[in-house]
Amino acid sequence: MAITHENCSVESREFCDALLVAIRALNPNAFRVTTSTCAFALPHTNRFAHLYHKRDVLVATVYLRGDEPELIPNLADSARFQLREKMGSKWADEFPILIHLPSGTSPTGLAERLLTYSLPLAGKKSRLRNSISRLNDIIVAEGKIRTVLSTRYERSKLLRAQCLAHFGFKCQGCELGMASRYGPIAEELIHVHHIERLADTGERVIDPRVDLVPLCPNCHSVVHLKNPPITLNDLRAMIRL
């Protein structure tokens, strides 16, 4: 039989309740959905964490959004954020980071990390408005080479969220908001362009308000017609001609 909020250990249930209280202390709009797991969300956003209850030495296992567990400060030596081993399903791809919680884990510390690192990746525009102050406090380096089937330069979802929190979803080249032309379905259709290519600089700390800029797919394609890419000022001058 599946372990739920109702039939788990007393410690696991009490931790889940304390976690909800800690999350609501930071964001009163947060709520919990209790089914086979306990999921946490804000109104009009996707869920940002799932808690799986336990009955053994672990209190619970929590899954959250993101792809860079090394950016998240660990709760303790015995409570570290990590990537799940098996990927490929839609759910696993949406919640690839997990943390096993032993007895004595701080619900307050976990709540802070969930709202800082997972919530900004959960919703739509509301997630950016609700989380701008937290996003701007995070310093992220990207450009590290990760080998998969081919070699690519790693890009951070958090940096994309930070950039869009600052600039919004309007193209900084032609000033097109995709929703104004294509309707709500294209509301968040926007590319985030690196002013300096990662391939040229390698891993470095990125300031999303200086080093990144939102561009529509057309403008983004145009700036990469040259190497090095066309500058934003030159792109705007081309559009004015």
Beta strands, then each sheet from edge to edge (+ up, - down):
strand 1: 31-34
strand 2: 38-41
strand 3: 49-53
strand 4: 58-64
strand 5: 82-83
strand 6: 97-102
strand 7: 140-142
strand 8: 145-147
strand 9: 151-153
strand 10: 191-194
strand 11: 204-206
strand 12: 212-215
sheet 1: 1+ 2- 3+ 4- 6+ 5-
sheet 2: 7+ 11-
sheet 3: 8+ 9-
sheet 4: 10+ 12-
end
